[in-house]
Amino acid sequence: MKVLVIGVGSMGMNHIKVLAQLRKEGLVTEIYAVDIDKQRLEVAKNLGADLVFTDYHDALARKPDLGIIAVPTALHYAVASDLISHMDLLIEKPVTERLEDALDLYRKSKSLGRRIFVGHIERFNPVYKALINDIGNEKPIYIESIRAGKLRGNLQSYGNVLLDLGIHDIDLVLSMINEDKVRVLSTVLKGVPVTTAWALLGIGDTIYLLHASWDYEVRIRRIQVTLRNRYYDADLLNKVLIRDGVRHVVEGPDQLRQELMHVINALRGVEKPIIDMADGIKALAVVNGILMNNPVIDLSELLT
């Protein structure tokens, strides 16, 4: 499989490192990198890129099978719209900055018969996987998440804290609960653009309190889940799951490696996709609903 990485900032570099490992294992045949910064391209070559380009149009002659879009969020839609007719895509979260752009891209992918995956990498966190395996099909009564840490990078590249941090936990909770009706019960949004957000949501019969912030020095990635007869505290950053007060350290393979292997295997027909375009759109719709303070978000109507 030939893979094109568009944007070789920190995340793009991580993709190239993992792809170079997968090439040694025979899952990837060639790696191409694109960036307007020639110094970054030199680093990408040293990390394992076979060919580098300053314009992704020049890479199309190599006929890549998969394009990984790791450019700033504001550019996701334009780049993906241009590439979707040429290859399947993995787009770093959020899939696009605006919900209407994501829906348009979804329609284009369907008409062309192309696959789009979204980089919600926390789906591959071993603590989250252990948590949902233990919960099974039981619906939580209450969920609380906090994801905080100083912004590392250009604010304009990330949009707002909900698009950068909050969307991770929204995706995890939507996947855990699997309900289409989301009620926005209350919100507190600080900053322009938003740098700290609290949102109280009703998802089906579950109450969910979301907290995301760039305004703290501490780094936190945590979800707490209450069921009728047990309680979980999942520390996604330190890989610890506490079940009814009993602490379990959860080991697991590198999350980005798992994500890339999953995408490759899904394209080969070996695995069923778990991070497809529909999931990315649903998480983005909830972010949009919180920002707009929409009282009800009906996820079932989005893709019809």
C-alpha positions as CSV (number, residue, x, y, z in Angstrom):
1,M,0.0,0.0,0.0
2,K,1.3,3.4,-1.0
3,V,0.6,6.2,1.6
4,L,0.7,9.9,1.1
5,V,1.1,12.1,4.2
6,I,0.0,15.7,3.7
7,G,1.3,18.0,6.4
8,V,4.4,17.0,8.3
9,G,4.1,19.0,11.5
10,S,4.4,17.0,14.8
11,M,1.5,14.7,14.0
12,G,2.5,14.2,10.4
13,M,6.0,13.3,11.5
14,N,4.5,10.7,13.9
15,H,2.6,9.1,11.1
16,I,5.8,8.8,9.0
17,K,7.6,7.2,11.8
18,V,4.9,4.5,12.3
19,L,4.5,4.0,8.6
20,A,8.2,3.4,8.3
21,Q,7.8,0.6,10.8
22,L,4.9,-0.8,9.0
23,R,6.9,-0.8,5.7
24,K,9.4,-3.1,7.4
25,E,6.5,-5.4,8.1
26,G,5.3,-5.4,4.6
27,L,2.0,-3.5,5.3
28,V,3.2,-0.4,3.5
29,T,5.2,-0.3,0.3
30,E,6.0,3.4,-0.3
31,I,5.7,6.6,1.8
32,Y,5.3,10.1,0.4
33,A,5.3,13.4,2.3
34,V,4.0,16.8,1.4
35,D,4.6,20.1,3.1
36,I,5.4,23.7,2.1
37,D,8.3,23.8,4.5
38,K,11.4,22.2,2.9
39,Q,13.2,21.8,6.2
40,R,10.3,19.6,7.5
41,L,10.5,17.6,4.3
42,E,14.2,16.9,4.9
43,V,13.3,15.6,8.4
44,A,10.5,13.5,6.8
45,K,13.1,11.9,4.5
46,N,15.3,11.1,7.4
47,L,12.4,9.5,9.2
48,G,11.6,7.3,6.3
49,A,9.7,9.1,3.5
50,D,10.6,7.7,0.1
51,L,9.7,10.9,-1.8
52,V,8.8,14.4,-0.7
53,F,6.8,17.2,-2.4
54,T,5.9,20.8,-1.7
55,D,2.6,20.4,-3.7
56,Y,0.5,17.3,-3.2
57,H,-0.7,17.5,-6.8
58,D,2.9,16.4,-7.8
59,A,2.5,13.3,-5.7
60,L,-0.7,12.1,-7.6
61,A,1.4,10.6,-10.4
62,R,2.6,8.0,-7.9
63,K,-1.0,6.8,-7.4
64,P,-1.2,6.6,-3.6
65,D,-3.7,4.2,-2.1
66,L,-4.2,6.2,1.1
67,G,-3.9,9.9,1.9
68,I,-3.3,11.0,5.5
69,I,-4.4,14.6,6.0
70,A,-2.5,16.3,8.9
71,V,-2.6,19.9,7.9
72,P,-4.3,22.6,10.1
73,T,-8.0,22.0,10.6
74,A,-9.1,25.0,8.5
75,L,-7.5,23.3,5.4
76,H,-9.0,19.8,5.9
77,Y,-12.0,20.4,3.7
78,A,-10.2,21.9,0.7
79,V,-7.4,19.3,0.7
80,A,-9.8,16.4,1.3
81,S,-12.2,17.6,-1.4
82,D,-9.3,17.7,-3.9
83,L,-7.9,14.3,-3.0
84,I,-11.1,12.2,-2.5
85,S,-11.4,11.4,-6.2
86,H,-7.9,10.0,-6.2
87,M,-7.6,7.9,-3.0
88,D,-9.1,6.9,0.3
89,L,-8.4,9.2,3.2
90,L,-7.5,9.3,6.9
91,I,-8.2,12.8,8.2
92,E,-7.0,13.9,11.5
93,K,-9.7,15.0,13.9
94,P,-11.8,17.1,13.6
95,V,-12.7,15.9,10.1
96,T,-13.4,19.5,9.1
97,E,-13.9,22.8,10.8
98,R,-17.5,23.3,9.8
99,L,-20.3,20.7,10.0
100,E,-21.7,21.6,6.5
101,D,-18.2,21.0,5.0
102,A,-18.1,17.5,6.6
103,L,-21.5,16.6,5.3
104,D,-20.5,17.8,1.8
105,L,-17.3,15.7,1.9
106,Y,-19.4,12.7,3.1
107,R,-21.7,13.0,0.1
108,K,-18.7,13.3,-2.2
109,S,-17.1,10.2,-0.8
110,K,-20.3,8.2,-1.2
111,S,-20.8,9.2,-4.8
112,L,-17.2,8.3,-5.6
113,G,-17.2,5.1,-3.6
114,R,-14.2,6.3,-1.5
115,R,-13.6,5.6,2.2
116,I,-12.8,8.3,4.7
117,F,-11.5,7.5,8.2
118,V,-11.2,10.0,11.0
119,G,-8.3,10.1,13.4
120,H,-10.1,9.7,16.7
121,I,-7.0,8.1,18.1
122,E,-8.4,7.7,21.7
123,R,-10.6,4.8,20.4
124,F,-7.3,2.8,20.5
125,N,-6.4,3.8,24.0
126,P,-6.0,0.5,25.9
127,V,-7.7,2.0,29.0
128,Y,-10.8,3.0,26.9
129,K,-10.9,-0.4,25.3
130,A,-10.7,-2.1,28.7
131,L,-13.4,0.3,30.0
132,I,-15.9,-0.4,27.2
133,N,-15.2,-4.1,27.3
134,D,-16.0,-4.2,31.0
135,I,-19.1,-2.1,30.7
136,G,-20.5,-4.2,27.8
137,N,-24.0,-3.2,26.7
138,E,-25.0,-1.6,30.0
139,K,-25.9,2.1,29.6
140,P,-24.1,4.5,32.1
141,I,-26.2,6.7,34.3
142,Y,-23.6,9.5,34.5
143,I,-20.4,10.2,32.7
144,E,-17.9,13.0,33.5
145,S,-14.8,13.8,31.4
146,I,-12.0,16.3,31.7
147,R,-9.3,16.9,29.1
148,A,-7.0,19.8,29.9
149,G,-3.6,21.1,29.1
150,K,-1.8,24.1,27.6
151,L,-2.1,24.6,23.9
152,R,1.1,23.7,22.2
153,G,1.1,25.4,18.8
154,N,-0.7,28.1,16.8
155,L,-4.2,28.8,18.1
156,Q,-5.4,29.4,14.5
157,S,-4.5,25.8,13.6
158,Y,-6.8,24.3,16.2
159,G,-9.9,26.6,16.1
160,N,-11.1,26.2,19.6
161,V,-10.7,23.9,22.6
162,L,-13.8,21.8,21.8
163,L,-12.5,21.1,18.3
164,D,-9.0,20.2,19.6
165,L,-9.6,18.5,23.0
166,G,-13.3,18.2,23.7
167,I,-14.1,16.3,20.5
168,H,-12.0,13.3,21.7
169,D,-14.2,12.7,24.7
170,I,-17.4,13.4,22.8
171,D,-16.5,10.7,20.3
172,L,-15.6,8.3,23.1
173,V,-18.9,8.9,24.9
174,L,-21.0,8.7,21.8
175,S,-19.4,5.4,20.9
176,M,-20.0,4.1,24.5
177,I,-23.7,5.1,24.7
178,N,-24.7,4.7,21.1
179,E,-27.7,7.0,21.2
180,D,-28.8,9.5,18.5
181,K,-30.6,12.2,20.6
182,V,-28.3,14.7,22.3
183,R,-29.7,17.4,24.5
184,V,-27.6,20.5,25.4
185,L,-28.8,21.2,29.0
186,S,-26.3,23.9,29.9
187,T,-23.0,25.4,28.7
188,V,-20.2,27.7,30.0
189,L,-17.8,28.8,27.3
190,K,-14.9,31.1,28.1
191,G,-12.7,33.0,25.6
192,V,-12.9,34.0,22.0
193,P,-12.2,31.6,20.5
194,V,-13.3,29.2,23.3
195,T,-10.3,28.1,25.4
196,T,-12.3,26.5,28.3
197,A,-15.7,24.8,28.0
198,W,-18.1,23.1,30.3
199,A,-21.2,21.4,28.8
200,L,-23.9,19.4,30.5
201,L,-25.5,17.0,27.9
202,G,-28.3,14.4,28.0
203,I,-27.5,11.5,25.6
204,G,-30.4,9.1,25.7
205,D,-30.9,8.5,29.4
206,T,-27.3,9.3,30.3
207,I,-26.2,12.6,31.8
208,Y,-22.8,13.6,30.5
209,L,-20.6,16.5,31.9
210,L,-17.8,17.6,29.5
211,H,-14.9,19.8,30.6
212,A,-12.2,20.8,28.1
213,S,-9.5,23.5,28.7
214,W,-6.3,25.0,27.3
215,D,-6.1,27.3,30.3
216,Y,-4.5,25.0,32.9
217,E,-0.8,24.1,33.3
218,V,-1.7,20.5,34.3
219,R,-2.3,17.8,31.6
220,I,-5.4,15.6,32.3
221,R,-7.2,13.0,30.1
222,R,-9.8,11.4,32.3
223,I,-13.3,9.8,32.1
224,Q,-15.4,8.8,35.0
225,V,-18.4,6.5,34.4
226,T,-21.2,5.6,36.9
227,L,-23.4,2.5,36.3
228,R,-26.1,1.2,38.6
229,N,-23.9,-1.1,40.5
230,R,-20.3,0.0,39.8
231,Y,-18.0,3.0,39.1
232,Y,-15.0,3.5,36.8
233,D,-12.3,6.2,36.8
234,A,-10.3,5.9,33.5
235,D,-7.0,7.8,33.4
236,L,-6.4,7.8,29.7
237,L,-3.1,9.6,30.0
238,N,-1.4,7.4,32.7
239,K,-3.1,4.2,31.5
240,V,-4.9,3.4,34.7
241,L,-8.4,2.1,35.1
242,I,-10.0,2.1,38.6
243,R,-13.0,-0.1,39.0
244,D,-14.9,0.2,42.3
245,G,-11.8,1.5,44.0
246,V,-9.5,-1.2,42.6
247,R,-6.6,0.1,40.5
248,H,-5.5,-1.6,37.3
249,V,-2.6,-0.6,35.1
250,V,-3.6,-1.3,31.5
251,E,-0.7,-1.9,29.1
252,G,-1.2,-1.8,25.3
253,P,0.5,-1.1,22.0
254,D,1.1,2.3,20.5
255,Q,-2.2,4.0,19.7
256,L,-1.1,5.5,16.4
257,R,0.3,2.2,15.2
258,Q,-3.0,0.5,16.1
259,E,-5.0,3.2,14.3
260,L,-2.9,3.0,11.1
261,M,-2.9,-0.8,11.1
262,H,-6.7,-0.7,11.5
263,V,-7.1,1.7,8.6
264,I,-4.9,-0.4,6.4
265,N,-6.7,-3.6,7.4
266,A,-10.1,-2.0,6.9
267,L,-9.1,-1.0,3.3
268,R,-7.9,-4.6,2.7
269,G,-11.3,-5.8,3.9
270,V,-9.8,-7.6,7.0
271,E,-11.4,-5.4,9.6
272,K,-14.7,-3.5,9.9
273,P,-14.1,0.3,10.2
274,I,-14.6,1.8,13.6
275,I,-13.5,5.4,12.9
276,D,-15.3,6.2,9.7
277,M,-16.7,9.5,8.4
278,A,-20.1,9.1,10.1
279,D,-18.4,9.0,13.5
280,G,-16.4,12.1,12.8
281,I,-19.5,13.9,11.6
282,K,-21.5,13.0,14.8
283,A,-18.8,14.2,17.1
284,L,-18.4,17.4,15.1
285,A,-22.2,17.9,15.2
286,V,-22.2,17.8,19.0
287,V,-19.3,20.3,19.2
288,N,-21.3,22.5,16.8
289,G,-24.4,22.1,18.9
290,I,-22.6,23.1,22.1
291,L,-21.0,26.2,20.5
292,M,-24.4,27.2,19.0
293,N,-26.3,26.2,22.2
294,N,-28.8,24.1,20.2
295,P,-31.2,22.5,22.7
296,V,-31.4,19.2,20.7
297,I,-29.0,17.6,18.3
298,D,-30.5,14.7,16.3
299,L,-27.6,12.6,15.0
300,S,-29.9,10.2,13.2
301,E,-30.9,13.0,10.8
302,L,-27.4,14.1,9.8
303,L,-26.6,11.5,7.2
304,T,-30.1,11.0,5.7
